[in-house]
């Protein structure tokens, strides 16, 4: 095979990671391979708690279960079923956060015996919220009571990790609290940081010889601090570049340059999509300018689809003032004239007006 200079090898080491990187948000599924379960997507939507439990029981027969997790959260009830299924396991369970674990995903992963987290993954904790779809006053109060129960259950799950109550209280203030992998470990949410998982193929168990070859390729392309040794598998690198084993040094450089151009075009398109999504989210009141950089980082590290899913899960927000009729309007709205969303927002941001409208309703 043609011998390559350090110049070509350095090009390959710095540029080739994009060949392998497959954003996990592009792969949404619940899949099992032996004792490994791949749970990618929204809990209760992409897959149900029942479906996860069935796959988990099958995985436990094959060995100690390993759950590969990437989720923006989802249903509390489905997540609790999944968590209780894991807690009831008679084998030790490891959960590996491969991209993101947010909202209910965090409370699910805490059920595991060991929680590992990719060192470039993200964790998000917040208080539970409701998607109450409207109804009468009694139904609204029932929904509030149910939400309070969920709130208590999730607080207790965090407390079992030894997290102080004052910290839990701060996390349940209604805002989204994002952590890097290292910050999540310091906060007690994960046990151990592991190397980033760059593709689903890389995550899945391999035959012994195939796994060794995969490790050698990743060693060559992912670590810019390694020394160049004769055992680097250039054959596989050239294959990924679409070149023959006999390709010249110049051909390799040209192939890498083409990849650089394609990567730049891809990044420009991605950044434009992220900007458009965040601009819409700001105008709809789903996020504030203060947290925009956090969501921008999600888009750049986790992918546009994950950002879109995460933003879509956030409620649109209205200020309390928007719930009040203008001063000059003679026909003031009554309690039953407001939507469910308006009442919930008013109860949080303008409790005095909410109580006054409620009292007026019962005095009618």
C-alpha positions in Angstrom: 0.0 0.0 0.0 1.2 3.6 -0.7 3.0 5.2 2.3 1.6 8.5 3.4 3.3 11.5 4.8 2.5 13.0 8.2 0.7 15.9 6.3 -1.9 13.5 4.9 -2.3 11.6 8.2 -2.9 14.9 10.0 -5.5 15.9 7.4 -7.2 12.6 7.9 -7.1 12.8 11.7 -8.6 16.2 11.9 -11.2 15.9 9.1 -12.3 12.3 8.9 -14.4 12.3 12.1 -17.2 13.9 10.1 -17.2 10.8 7.9 -18.2 8.6 10.9 -20.4 11.0 12.8 -24.1 10.1 12.5 -26.2 12.3 14.7 -28.2 10.1 17.0 -31.3 12.3 16.5 -31.5 10.9 13.0 -32.1 7.4 14.4 -35.3 7.2 16.4 -36.2 3.8 17.6 -36.4 1.1 20.3 -34.2 -1.8 19.3 -32.6 -4.7 21.1 -29.5 -6.6 20.3 -28.7 -9.4 22.8 -28.5 -7.6 26.2 -28.3 -4.1 24.7 -31.3 -1.9 24.2 -31.2 1.2 22.1 -33.9 3.7 23.3 -33.7 6.7 21.0 -36.6 9.1 20.8 -39.5 10.5 22.9 -40.7 8.4 25.8 -44.4 7.5 25.3 -44.3 8.6 21.7 -41.5 6.9 19.8 -42.0 3.9 22.1 -44.3 3.2 25.0 -43.4 2.0 28.5 -44.9 -1.4 27.7 -42.7 -1.8 24.6 -39.6 -0.9 26.5 -40.5 -3.4 29.3 -40.9 -6.2 26.8 -37.6 -5.5 25.2 -35.9 -5.1 28.6 -37.1 -8.5 29.9 -35.7 -10.1 26.7 -32.4 -8.3 27.2 -32.1 -9.5 30.8 -32.3 -13.1 29.6 -29.3 -12.5 27.4 -27.1 -10.9 30.1 -26.7 -7.8 32.3 -28.9 -5.2 30.5 -27.2 -2.1 28.9 -29.6 0.7 27.9 -28.3 3.1 25.2 -30.3 6.3 25.8 -31.0 9.4 23.7 -34.2 11.2 24.6 -35.7 14.7 25.0 -38.1 13.3 27.6 -41.8 12.5 27.3 -44.6 10.9 29.2 -44.2 10.7 33.0 -46.4 7.5 33.3 -44.5 5.7 30.5 -41.2 6.8 32.0 -42.1 5.6 35.5 -43.1 2.2 34.1 -39.7 2.0 32.4 -37.9 3.1 35.6 -39.7 0.6 37.7 -39.0 -2.2 35.2 -35.3 -1.4 35.5 -35.4 -1.1 39.3 -37.0 -4.5 39.6 -34.3 -6.2 37.5 -32.5 -9.1 39.1 -29.3 -8.2 37.1 -27.3 -4.9 37.4 -28.4 -2.4 34.7 -26.1 0.1 33.0 -27.6 3.1 31.2 -25.3 5.0 28.7 -26.5 8.5 27.7 -25.2 8.7 24.2 -26.6 12.2 23.1 -29.1 13.7 25.5 -31.2 12.8 28.4 -33.7 15.5 29.2 -36.8 15.8 31.4 -38.4 12.4 32.0 -35.3 10.8 30.5 -33.3 11.8 33.6 -35.7 10.3 36.0 -35.7 7.1 34.0 -31.9 6.8 33.8 -31.6 7.3 37.6 -33.2 3.9 38.1 -30.1 2.2 36.7 -27.4 0.5 38.8 -24.8 2.5 36.9 -25.2 5.6 34.8 -22.6 6.4 32.2 -22.6 9.5 30.0 -20.8 10.4 26.8 -18.4 13.2 27.6 -20.1 15.5 25.1 -23.7 14.6 25.9 -26.2 16.9 27.6 -28.6 16.5 30.6 -31.6 18.6 31.4 -33.7 18.6 34.6 -36.9 20.5 35.2 -40.2 20.2 37.0 -43.0 18.2 35.4 -45.6 20.0 33.3 -49.1 19.2 32.1 -50.7 19.2 28.7 -54.2 19.6 30.1 -56.5 19.9 27.1 -59.3 21.9 28.6 -62.3 21.2 30.8 -64.3 22.5 33.7 -63.0 23.9 37.0 -63.2 20.5 38.7 -61.2 18.9 36.0 -58.6 21.7 36.2 -58.2 21.1 39.9 -57.8 17.4 39.3 -55.1 18.1 36.8 -53.4 20.3 39.3 -53.5 17.6 41.9 -52.1 15.0 39.5 -49.3 17.4 38.6 -48.5 17.8 42.3 -48.3 14.0 42.7 -45.9 13.8 39.8 -43.8 16.6 41.2 -43.5 14.8 44.5 -42.6 11.5 42.9 -39.9 13.0 40.7 -38.4 14.9 43.6 -38.2 11.7 45.6 -36.3 10.0 42.7 -33.7 12.8 42.8 -33.5 12.5 46.6 -32.6 8.8 46.3 -29.4 9.9 44.5 -28.4 11.9 47.7 -29.1 15.3 46.0 -29.9 17.9 48.7 -33.5 19.1 48.9 -32.5 22.7 48.4 -30.8 21.9 45.1 -33.9 19.9 44.0 -36.0 22.8 44.9 -33.9 25.1 42.7 -34.1 22.6 39.8 -37.9 22.6 40.1 -38.4 26.4 39.8 -40.1 26.1 36.4 -37.0 26.7 34.2 -35.0 24.2 32.2 -31.6 23.4 33.9 -29.0 22.1 31.4 -25.8 20.3 32.3 -22.8 19.3 30.4 -21.7 15.7 31.1 -19.0 16.9 33.5 -21.5 19.2 35.3 -24.0 16.3 35.5 -21.4 14.1 37.1 -20.5 16.8 39.7 -24.2 17.2 40.4 -24.6 13.5 41.1 -26.8 12.8 38.1 -24.4 10.4 36.4 -21.7 8.1 37.7 -19.1 8.0 35.0 -18.1 9.8 31.8 -17.2 7.7 28.7 -15.9 8.5 25.3 -18.4 10.0 22.8 -20.4 7.5 20.8 -20.1 8.7 17.2 -22.6 6.3 15.5 -25.1 3.7 16.1 -22.8 1.2 14.4 -20.1 2.0 16.8 -22.4 1.6 19.8 -23.7 -1.9 18.9 -21.8 -5.0 20.1 -19.5 -6.4 17.4 -17.8 -9.7 16.7 -14.4 -9.7 18.3 -12.3 -9.2 15.1 -14.7 -6.5 13.8 -14.7 -4.6 17.1 -10.9 -4.6 17.1 -10.8 -3.2 13.5 -13.4 -0.6 14.5 -11.4 0.5 17.5 -8.3 0.9 15.3 -10.2 3.1 12.9 -11.6 5.3 15.6 -8.2 5.6 17.2 -6.9 6.9 13.9 -9.6 9.4 13.2 -10.9 10.6 16.5 -7.9 11.4 18.6 -5.8 14.3 17.4 -3.2 13.8 20.1 -2.2 10.3 19.2 1.2 9.5 17.7 1.2 8.0 14.2 2.1 4.4 14.3 2.5 1.7 11.6 -0.6 -0.1 12.9 -3.0 2.6 11.8 -5.5 1.0 9.5 -5.1 3.3 6.5 -7.0 0.8 4.3 -10.2 1.6 6.1 -9.6 5.3 6.1 -9.1 5.3 2.3 -12.2 3.2 1.9 -14.2 5.8 3.8 -12.7 8.5 1.6 -13.9 6.5 -1.4 -10.4 5.8 -2.6 -8.6 2.7 -3.8 -5.9 1.2 -1.5 -3.3 2.3 -4.1 -4.4 6.0 -4.1 -1.6 8.6 -4.1 -1.0 11.1 -1.5 -2.3 13.9 -3.7 -5.5 12.0 -4.3 -6.0 11.6 -0.6 -5.4 15.4 0.0 -7.9 16.3 -2.8 -10.5 13.9 -1.3 -10.1 15.5 2.2 -10.4 19.0 0.6 -13.7 18.0 -1.0 -14.9 16.8 2.4 -13.9 20.1 4.0 -15.9 21.9 1.4 -18.9 19.7 1.9 -18.6 20.1 5.7 -18.6 23.9 5.4 -21.7 23.8 3.2 -23.4 21.4 5.7 -22.5 23.7 8.6 -23.9 26.8 6.9 -27.1 25.0 6.1 -27.3 23.7 9.7 -26.7 27.1 11.2 -29.3 28.7 9.0 -31.8 26.1 10.1 -30.9 26.5 13.8 -31.3 30.3 13.5 -34.8 29.9 11.8 -36.0 27.5 14.5 -34.8 29.7 17.4 -36.2 32.8 15.8 -39.6 31.2 15.6 -39.3 29.8 19.2 -38.6 33.4 20.4 -41.5 34.9 18.6 -43.8 32.2 20.0 -42.5 32.7 23.5 -41.2 29.1 23.8 -37.8 30.3 24.8 -36.3 33.6 26.1 -33.2 35.4 24.8 -31.3 34.4 27.9 -31.6 30.6 27.1 -31.2 31.0 23.4 -27.4 30.1 23.5 -28.2 26.9 25.3 -30.7 25.7 22.6 -28.3 26.9 19.9 -25.7 24.6 21.4 -28.1 21.7 21.3 -28.7 22.3 17.6 -25.0 22.3 16.9 -24.0 19.4 19.0 -27.1 17.1 18.9 -28.5 18.1 15.5 -31.3 20.1 14.0 -33.9 17.4 14.4 -33.2 17.1 18.1 -33.4 20.9 18.5 -36.7 20.9 16.6 -38.1 18.1 18.8 -36.9 19.8 22.0 -38.4 23.2 21.0 -41.7 21.6 20.0 -42.0 20.0 23.4 -41.9 23.5 25.1 -45.2 25.3 25.6 -45.9 28.7 24.0 -45.8 31.3 26.7 -48.0 34.3 27.2 -47.5 37.2 29.6 -50.0 37.7 32.4 -50.8 41.1 30.9 -52.0 39.4 27.7 -54.6 37.7 29.7 -56.2 40.9 30.9 -58.6 43.0 28.9 -57.5 46.5 27.8 -58.6 49.3 30.2 -61.0 50.7 27.6 -62.8 47.4 27.0 -66.2 47.4 28.8 -66.9 43.6 28.3 -64.3 42.1 30.7 -63.8 38.3 30.2 -65.0 35.9 32.9 -63.3 32.8 34.2 -64.9 30.5 31.8 -64.0 32.7 28.8 -60.3 31.9 29.2 -58.6 28.9 27.7 -56.9 26.3 29.7 -53.5 27.6 28.8 -54.5 31.2 29.7 -55.8 30.1 33.1 -52.7 28.0 33.9 -50.4 30.9 32.9 -52.5 33.4 34.9 -52.5 31.2 38.0 -48.7 31.3 37.8 -48.0 34.9 36.8 -51.0 36.7 38.2 -52.5 34.7 41.0 -54.5 37.6 42.4 -56.4 38.1 39.2 -56.9 34.3 38.9 -58.3 34.1 42.4 -60.5 37.1 41.8 -62.0 35.6 38.6 -62.5 32.3 40.4 -64.3 34.0 43.3 -66.5 35.9 40.8 -67.4 32.7 39.1 -68.8 31.2 42.3 -70.6 34.4 43.3 -72.6 34.4 40.0 
